């Protein structure tokens, strides 16, 4: 989780620095707006990719944990089923 916060901080710093650099550059306003729009789109795409990777990673981990829990539940219930069968046979 800390790496995500650090990454977000670094990304915010890069965005702020880029915007300041573009805004302070001696160019026409229309050129500056185009650059800002392009950078925004680039950062948005990068952020979407990171969120998708994060979501896929979390989903994969969740599925792994779910599978492990199912296996553990099977290990616990199997001896109980055998015991029930043995009890029915001896009645």
N, CA, C and O atoms as CSV, one atom per row, in Angstrom:
chain,resi,resn,atom,element,x,y,z
A,1,UNK,N,N,0.822,-1.182,0.000
A,1,UNK,CA,C,0.000,0.000,0.000
A,1,UNK,C,C,0.871,1.253,0.000
A,1,UNK,O,O,0.520,2.248,-0.635
A,2,UNK,N,N,2.013,1.217,0.711
A,2,UNK,CA,C,2.886,2.378,0.743
A,2,UNK,C,C,3.420,2.706,-0.641
A,2,UNK,O,O,3.537,3.877,-1.002
A,3,UNK,N,N,3.743,1.681,-1.418
A,3,UNK,CA,C,4.277,1.938,-2.760
A,3,UNK,C,C,3.237,2.625,-3.629
A,3,UNK,O,O,3.588,3.445,-4.478
A,4,UNK,N,N,1.965,2.307,-3.433
A,4,UNK,CA,C,0.897,2.962,-4.181
A,4,UNK,C,C,0.795,4.436,-3.834
A,4,UNK,O,O,0.582,5.276,-4.708
A,5,UNK,N,N,0.950,4.748,-2.545
A,5,UNK,CA,C,0.895,6.138,-2.102
A,5,UNK,C,C,2.094,6.907,-2.639
A,5,UNK,O,O,1.962,8.045,-3.090
A,6,UNK,N,N,3.269,6.275,-2.587
A,6,UNK,CA,C,4.477,6.918,-3.107
A,6,UNK,C,C,4.332,7.152,-4.605
A,6,UNK,O,O,4.669,8.226,-5.102
A,7,UNK,N,N,3.835,6.159,-5.323
A,7,UNK,CA,C,3.632,6.284,-6.766
A,7,UNK,C,C,2.669,7.418,-7.082
A,7,UNK,O,O,2.900,8.202,-8.004
A,8,UNK,N,N,1.596,7.501,-6.317
A,8,UNK,CA,C,0.628,8.569,-6.527
A,8,UNK,C,C,1.258,9.934,-6.257
A,8,UNK,O,O,0.999,10.887,-6.992
A,9,UNK,N,N,2.078,10.041,-5.217
A,9,UNK,CA,C,2.768,11.290,-4.910
A,9,UNK,C,C,3.738,11.687,-6.006
A,9,UNK,O,O,3.804,12.853,-6.395
A,10,UNK,N,N,4.487,10.719,-6.501
A,10,UNK,CA,C,5.431,10.992,-7.590
A,10,UNK,C,C,4.676,11.430,-8.839
A,10,UNK,O,O,5.076,12.378,-9.514
A,11,UNK,N,N,3.595,10.742,-9.140
A,11,UNK,CA,C,2.786,11.089,-10.302
A,11,UNK,C,C,2.219,12.497,-10.160
A,11,UNK,O,O,2.230,13.261,-11.125
A,12,UNK,N,N,1.730,12.852,-8.988
A,12,UNK,CA,C,1.192,14.190,-8.759
A,12,UNK,C,C,2.298,15.243,-8.922
A,12,UNK,O,O,2.057,16.310,-9.486
A,13,UNK,N,N,3.496,14.950,-8.435
A,13,UNK,CA,C,4.621,15.873,-8.588
A,13,UNK,C,C,5.002,16.072,-10.043
A,13,UNK,O,O,5.289,17.189,-10.473
A,14,UNK,N,N,5.004,14.996,-10.788
A,14,UNK,CA,C,5.327,15.080,-12.213
A,14,UNK,C,C,4.293,15.929,-12.942
A,14,UNK,O,O,4.631,16.787,-13.758
A,15,UNK,N,N,3.016,15.669,-12.629
A,15,UNK,CA,C,1.938,16.432,-13.272
A,15,UNK,C,C,2.070,17.916,-12.935
A,15,UNK,O,O,1.977,18.765,-13.821
A,16,UNK,N,N,2.285,18.228,-11.659
A,16,UNK,CA,C,2.401,19.625,-11.244
A,16,UNK,C,C,3.601,20.292,-11.919
A,16,UNK,O,O,3.486,21.416,-12.407
A,17,UNK,N,N,4.732,19.621,-11.952
A,17,UNK,CA,C,5.922,20.171,-12.588
A,17,UNK,C,C,5.731,20.390,-14.067
A,17,UNK,O,O,6.151,21.409,-14.616
A,18,UNK,N,N,5.099,19.434,-14.707
A,18,UNK,CA,C,4.843,19.553,-16.146
A,18,UNK,C,C,3.917,20.725,-16.442
A,18,UNK,O,O,4.165,21.510,-17.356
A,19,UNK,N,N,2.843,20.834,-15.656
A,19,UNK,CA,C,1.905,21.931,-15.866
A,19,UNK,C,C,2.575,23.287,-15.643
A,19,UNK,O,O,2.376,24.220,-16.421
A,20,UNK,N,N,3.352,23.387,-14.597
A,20,UNK,CA,C,4.051,24.652,-14.354
A,20,UNK,C,C,5.026,24.964,-15.484
A,20,UNK,O,O,5.112,26.108,-15.932
A,21,UNK,N,N,5.742,23.980,-15.936
A,21,UNK,CA,C,6.675,24.184,-17.036
A,21,UNK,C,C,5.981,24.625,-18.295
A,21,UNK,O,O,6.460,25.512,-19.001
A,22,UNK,N,N,4.862,24.013,-18.577
A,22,UNK,CA,C,4.113,24.374,-19.785
A,22,UNK,C,C,3.517,25.775,-19.651
A,22,UNK,O,O,3.571,26.578,-20.582
A,23,UNK,N,N,2.947,26.051,-18.478
A,23,UNK,CA,C,2.299,27.354,-18.285
A,23,UNK,C,C,3.303,28.509,-18.301
A,23,UNK,O,O,2.966,29.614,-18.725
A,24,UNK,N,N,4.500,28.266,-17.855
A,24,UNK,CA,C,5.501,29.320,-17.805
A,24,UNK,C,C,6.311,29.424,-19.093
A,24,UNK,O,O,7.113,30.346,-19.247
A,25,UNK,N,N,6.113,28.505,-20.001
A,25,UNK,CA,C,6.853,28.520,-21.273
A,25,UNK,C,C,6.319,29.639,-22.152
A,25,UNK,O,O,5.115,29.899,-22.160
A,26,UNK,N,N,7.187,30.297,-22.884
A,26,UNK,CA,C,6.755,31.417,-23.737
A,26,UNK,C,C,6.199,30.941,-25.083
A,26,UNK,O,O,6.854,31.076,-26.116
A,27,UNK,N,N,4.997,30.388,-25.059
A,27,UNK,CA,C,4.357,29.922,-26.293
A,27,UNK,C,C,2.944,30.478,-26.365
A,27,UNK,O,O,2.427,31.037,-25.398
A,28,UNK,N,N,2.336,30.313,-27.527
A,28,UNK,CA,C,0.956,30.753,-27.706
A,28,UNK,C,C,0.042,29.956,-26.775
A,28,UNK,O,O,0.319,28.802,-26.448
A,29,UNK,N,N,-1.032,30.582,-26.366
A,29,UNK,CA,C,-1.991,29.932,-25.478
A,29,UNK,C,C,-2.595,28.674,-26.069
A,29,UNK,O,O,-2.794,27.689,-25.357
A,30,UNK,N,N,-2.890,28.692,-27.359
A,30,UNK,CA,C,-3.492,27.513,-27.998
A,30,UNK,C,C,-2.512,26.346,-27.994
A,30,UNK,O,O,-2.907,25.200,-27.780
A,31,UNK,N,N,-1.234,26.634,-28.230
A,31,UNK,CA,C,-0.221,25.567,-28.188
A,31,UNK,C,C,-0.094,25.011,-26.767
A,31,UNK,O,O,0.035,23.802,-26.571
A,32,UNK,N,N,-0.131,25.896,-25.797
A,32,UNK,CA,C,-0.025,25.474,-24.402
A,32,UNK,C,C,-1.215,24.603,-24.016
A,32,UNK,O,O,-1.047,23.578,-23.354
A,33,UNK,N,N,-2.408,25.004,-24.425
A,33,UNK,CA,C,-3.604,24.212,-24.111
A,33,UNK,C,C,-3.539,22.841,-24.766
A,33,UNK,O,O,-3.952,21.849,-24.165
A,34,UNK,N,N,-3.026,22.774,-25.993
A,34,UNK,CA,C,-2.886,21.480,-26.668
A,34,UNK,C,C,-1.910,20.581,-25.917
A,34,UNK,O,O,-2.154,19.386,-25.750
A,35,UNK,N,N,-0.806,21.165,-25.467
A,35,UNK,CA,C,0.172,20.377,-24.706
A,35,UNK,C,C,-0.422,19.877,-23.398
A,35,UNK,O,O,-0.216,18.729,-23.005
A,36,UNK,N,N,-1.172,20.767,-22.722
A,36,UNK,CA,C,-1.801,20.363,-21.453
A,36,UNK,C,C,-2.776,19.225,-21.702
A,36,UNK,O,O,-2.801,18.246,-20.956
A,37,UNK,N,N,-3.580,19.354,-22.754
A,37,UNK,CA,C,-4.550,18.302,-23.079
A,37,UNK,C,C,-3.848,16.993,-23.399
A,37,UNK,O,O,-4.282,15.931,-22.953
A,38,UNK,N,N,-2.770,17.059,-24.164
A,38,UNK,CA,C,-2.030,15.836,-24.510
A,38,UNK,C,C,-1.440,15.190,-23.263
A,38,UNK,O,O,-1.556,13.979,-23.075
A,39,UNK,N,N,-0.811,15.991,-22.416
A,39,UNK,CA,C,-0.230,15.441,-21.187
A,39,UNK,C,C,-1.310,14.849,-20.288
A,39,UNK,O,O,-1.129,13.782,-19.702
A,40,UNK,N,N,-2.434,15.556,-20.186
A,40,UNK,CA,C,-3.530,15.046,-19.370
A,40,UNK,C,C,-3.988,13.684,-19.886
A,40,UNK,O,O,-4.204,12.758,-19.105
A,41,UNK,N,N,-4.133,13.569,-21.199
A,41,UNK,CA,C,-4.552,12.296,-21.786
A,41,UNK,C,C,-3.502,11.208,-21.536
A,41,UNK,O,O,-3.844,10.063,-21.242
A,42,UNK,N,N,-2.235,11.573,-21.655
A,42,UNK,CA,C,-1.171,10.602,-21.404
A,42,UNK,C,C,-1.221,10.101,-19.960
A,42,UNK,O,O,-1.139,8.900,-19.703
A,43,UNK,N,N,-1.355,11.035,-19.033
A,43,UNK,CA,C,-1.392,10.658,-17.614
A,43,UNK,C,C,-2.666,9.888,-17.282
A,43,UNK,O,O,-2.642,8.955,-16.479
A,44,UNK,N,N,-3.764,10.274,-17.894
A,44,UNK,CA,C,-5.018,9.556,-17.664
A,44,UNK,C,C,-4.897,8.115,-18.142
A,44,UNK,O,O,-5.314,7.187,-17.449
A,45,UNK,N,N,-4.329,7.933,-19.319
A,45,UNK,CA,C,-4.142,6.583,-19.846
A,45,UNK,C,C,-3.218,5.761,-18.953
A,45,UNK,O,O,-3.481,4.589,-18.686
A,46,UNK,N,N,-2.139,6.381,-18.497
A,46,UNK,CA,C,-1.202,5.679,-17.621
A,46,UNK,C,C,-1.866,5.305,-16.306
A,46,UNK,O,O,-1.665,4.204,-15.794
A,47,UNK,N,N,-2.655,6.218,-15.763
A,47,UNK,CA,C,-3.342,5.944,-14.501
A,47,UNK,C,C,-4.376,4.842,-14.676
A,47,UNK,O,O,-4.509,3.974,-13.814
A,48,UNK,N,N,-5.109,4.869,-15.782
A,48,UNK,CA,C,-6.084,3.811,-16.059
A,48,UNK,C,C,-5.391,2.449,-16.144
A,48,UNK,O,O,-5.899,1.449,-15.638
A,49,UNK,N,N,-4.229,2.429,-16.790
A,49,UNK,CA,C,-3.481,1.178,-16.917
A,49,UNK,C,C,-3.059,0.668,-15.546
A,49,UNK,O,O,-3.186,-0.522,-15.259
A,50,UNK,N,N,-2.554,1.572,-14.689
A,50,UNK,CA,C,-2.127,1.173,-13.348
A,50,UNK,C,C,-3.310,0.666,-12.523
A,50,UNK,O,O,-3.191,-0.324,-11.802
A,51,UNK,N,N,-4.444,1.343,-12.632
A,51,UNK,CA,C,-5.637,0.919,-11.887
A,51,UNK,C,C,-6.083,-0.457,-12.374
A,51,UNK,O,O,-6.456,-1.313,-11.572
A,52,UNK,N,N,-6.045,-0.666,-13.681
A,52,UNK,CA,C,-6.437,-1.967,-14.234
A,52,UNK,C,C,-5.500,-3.072,-13.746
A,52,UNK,O,O,-5.952,-4.155,-13.375
A,53,UNK,N,N,-4.183,-2.792,-13.746
A,53,UNK,CA,C,-3.212,-3.769,-13.242
A,53,UNK,C,C,-3.456,-4.054,-11.766
A,53,UNK,O,O,-3.420,-5.207,-11.336
A,54,UNK,N,N,-3.703,-3.003,-10.993
A,54,UNK,CA,C,-3.962,-3.160,-9.568
A,54,UNK,C,C,-5.217,-4.006,-9.343
A,54,UNK,O,O,-5.217,-4.920,-8.519
A,55,UNK,N,N,-6.287,-3.691,-10.084
A,55,UNK,CA,C,-7.540,-4.439,-9.948
A,55,UNK,C,C,-7.336,-5.912,-10.326
A,55,UNK,O,O,-7.829,-6.805,-9.637
A,56,UNK,N,N,-6.616,-6.159,-11.411
A,56,UNK,CA,C,-6.361,-7.540,-11.830
A,56,UNK,C,C,-5.544,-8.288,-10.781
A,56,UNK,O,O,-5.791,-9.463,-10.511
A,57,UNK,N,N,-4.567,-7.597,-10.193
A,57,UNK,CA,C,-3.736,-8.200,-9.160
A,57,UNK,C,C,-4.576,-8.552,-7.934
A,57,UNK,O,O,-4.456,-9.648,-7.386
A,58,UNK,N,N,-5.423,-7.625,-7.508
A,58,UNK,CA,C,-6.284,-7.863,-6.348
A,58,UNK,C,C,-7.252,-9.000,-6.645
A,58,UNK,O,O,-7.482,-9.862,-5.796
A,59,UNK,N,N,-7.819,-9.004,-7.848
A,59,UNK,CA,C,-8.754,-10.064,-8.225
A,59,UNK,C,C,-8.059,-11.428,-8.204
A,59,UNK,O,O,-8.617,-12.409,-7.712
A,60,UNK,N,N,-6.856,-11.477,-8.733
A,60,UNK,CA,C,-6.099,-12.733,-8.746
A,60,UNK,C,C,-5.798,-13.207,-7.326
A,60,UNK,O,O,-5.942,-14.390,-7.017
A,61,UNK,N,N,-5.382,-12.287,-6.473
A,61,UNK,CA,C,-5.100,-12.652,-5.083
A,61,UNK,C,C,-6.365,-13.129,-4.387
A,61,UNK,O,O,-6.324,-14.091,-3.620
A,62,UNK,N,N,-7.489,-12.466,-4.645
A,62,UNK,CA,C,-8.760,-12.870,-4.047
A,62,UNK,C,C,-9.138,-14.278,-4.486
A,62,UNK,O,O,-9.562,-15.097,-3.670
A,63,UNK,N,N,-8.985,-14.556,-5.775
A,63,UNK,CA,C,-9.307,-15.889,-6.290
A,63,UNK,C,C,-8.403,-16.955,-5.661
A,63,UNK,O,O,-8.865,-18.050,-5.342
A,64,UNK,N,N,-7.116,-16.635,-5.482
A,64,UNK,CA,C,-6.192,-17.578,-4.850
A,64,UNK,C,C,-6.603,-17.864,-3.410
A,64,UNK,O,O,-6.591,-19.016,-2.976
A,65,UNK,N,N,-6.963,-16.828,-2.679
A,65,UNK,CA,C,-7.387,-17.008,-1.280
A,65,UNK,C,C,-8.683,-17.809,-1.235
A,65,UNK,O,O,-8.840,-18.699,-0.399
A,66,UNK,N,N,-9.602,-17.494,-2.129
A,66,UNK,CA,C,-10.877,-18.223,-2.181
A,66,UNK,C,C,-10.643,-19.709,-2.447
A,66,UNK,O,O,-11.281,-20.568,-1.837
A,67,UNK,N,N,-9.723,-19.998,-3.362
A,67,UNK,CA,C,-9.405,-21.393,-3.682
A,67,UNK,C,C,-8.773,-22.099,-2.477
A,67,UNK,O,O,-9.112,-23.243,-2.175
A,68,UNK,N,N,-7.856,-21.411,-1.795
A,68,UNK,CA,C,-7.218,-22.002,-0.617
A,68,UNK,C,C,-8.240,-22.279,0.478
A,68,UNK,O,O,-8.171,-23.311,1.145
A,69,UNK,N,N,-9.179,-21.371,0.666
A,69,UNK,CA,C,-10.215,-21.569,1.678
A,69,UNK,C,C,-11.090,-22.755,1.310
A,69,UNK,O,O,-11.460,-23.549,2.175
A,70,UNK,N,N,-11.420,-22.878,0.036
A,70,UNK,CA,C,-12.224,-24.024,-0.409
A,70,UNK,C,C,-11.491,-25.335,-0.155
A,70,UNK,O,O,-12.093,-26.314,0.284
A,71,UNK,N,N,-10.189,-25.351,-0.432
A,71,UNK,CA,C,-9.397,-26.560,-0.192
A,71,UNK,C,C,-9.339,-26.890,1.293
A,71,UNK,O,O,-9.463,-28.053,1.680
A,72,UNK,N,N,-9.152,-25.876,2.121
A,72,UNK,CA,C,-9.130,-26.107,3.566
A,72,UNK,C,C,-10.480,-26.607,4.070
A,72,UNK,O,O,-10.545,-27.491,4.924
A,73,UNK,N,N,-11.554,-26.035,3.535
A,73,UNK,CA,C,-12.890,-26.473,3.935
A,73,UNK,C,C,-13.100,-27.933,3.546
A,73,UNK,O,O,-13.692,-28.704,4.300
A,74,UNK,N,N,-12.615,-28.301,2.377
A,74,UNK,CA,C,-12.736,-29.695,1.936
A,74,UNK,C,C,-11.952,-30.628,2.853
A,74,UNK,O,O,-12.420,-31.713,3.196
A,75,UNK,N,N,-10.743,-30.192,3.249
A,75,UNK,CA,C,-9.926,-30.996,4.154
A,75,UNK,C,C,-10.606,-31.182,5.506
A,75,UNK,O,O,-10.484,-32.237,6.129
A,76,UNK,N,N,-11.310,-30.171,5.949
A,76,UNK,CA,C,-11.978,-30.249,7.255
A,76,UNK,C,C,-13.251,-31.082,7.165
A,76,UNK,O,O,-13.541,-31.859,8.075
A,77,UNK,N,N,-14.009,-30.937,6.093
A,77,UNK,CA,C,-15.301,-31.638,5.999
A,77,UNK,C,C,-15.153,-33.112,5.624
A,77,UNK,O,O,-16.015,-33.922,5.967
A,78,UNK,N,N,-14.094,-33.465,4.937
A,78,UNK,CA,C,-13.925,-34.866,4.521
A,78,UNK,C,C,-13.852,-35.818,5.718
A,78,UNK,O,O,-14.559,-36.825,5.716
A,79,UNK,N,N,-13.038,-35.550,6.734
A,79,UNK,CA,C,-13.038,-36.452,7.900
A,79,UNK,C,C,-14.395,-36.505,8.600
A,79,UNK,O,O,-14.775,-37.546,9.136
A,80,UNK,N,N,-15.117,-35.403,8.597
A,80,UNK,CA,C,-16.443,-35.376,9.214
A,80,UNK,C,C,-17.400,-36.276,8.448
A,80,UNK,O,O,-18.198,-36.988,9.059
A,81,UNK,N,N,-17.336,-36.258,7.128
A,81,UNK,CA,C,-18.185,-37.124,6.314
A,81,UNK,C,C,-17.870,-38.597,6.584
A,81,UNK,O,O,-18.777,-39.423,6.690
A,82,UNK,N,N,-16.580,-38.916,6.693
A,82,UNK,CA,C,-16.189,-40.295,6.965
A,82,UNK,C,C,-16.702,-40.734,8.331
A,82,UNK,O,O,-17.168,-41.862,8.494
A,83,UNK,N,N,-16.617,-39.850,9.298
A,83,UNK,CA,C,-17.092,-40.167,10.644
A,83,UNK,C,C,-18.593,-40.404,10.615
A,83,UNK,O,O,-19.075,-41.338,11.256
A,84,UNK,N,N,-19.331,-39.598,9.902
A,84,UNK,CA,C,-20.790,-39.771,9.804
A,84,UNK,C,C,-21.129,-41.122,9.158
A,84,UNK,O,O,-22.054,-41.805,9.596
A,85,UNK,N,N,-20.381,-41.502,8.121
A,85,UNK,CA,C,-20.609,-42.786,7.465
A,85,UNK,C,C,-20.352,-43.928,8.435
A,85,UNK,O,O,-21.110,-44.897,8.472
A,86,UNK,N,N,-19.292,-43.819,9.215
A,86,UNK,CA,C,-18.972,-44.859,10.177
A,86,UNK,C,C,-20.033,-44.953,11.266
A,86,UNK,O,O,-20.356,-46.053,11.714
A,87,UNK,N,N,-20.573,-43.835,11.694
A,87,UNK,CA,C,-21.603,-43.836,12.716
A,87,UNK,C,C,-22.876,-44.492,12.179
A,87,UNK,O,O,-23.524,-45.245,12.906
A,88,UNK,N,N,-23.242,-44.233,10.958
A,88,UNK,CA,C,-24.445,-44.823,10.362
A,88,UNK,C,C,-24.285,-46.333,10.223
A,88,UNK,O,O,-25.243,-47.078,10.429
A,89,UNK,N,N,-23.088,-46.787,9.876
A,89,UNK,CA,C,-22.848,-48.219,9.686
A,89,UNK,C,C,-22.969,-48.969,11.015
A,89,UNK,O,O,-23.488,-50.085,11.042
A,90,UNK,N,N,-22.511,-48.388,12.088
A,90,UNK,CA,C,-22.514,-49.084,13.377
A,90,UNK,C,C,-23.852,-49.071,14.069
A,90,UNK,O,O,-24.014,-49.804,15.044
A,91,UNK,N,N,-24.824,-48.293,13.638
A,91,UNK,CA,C,-26.144,-48.253,14.282
A,91,UNK,C,C,-26.872,-49.516,14.089
A,91,UNK,O,O,-27.999,-49.657,14.564
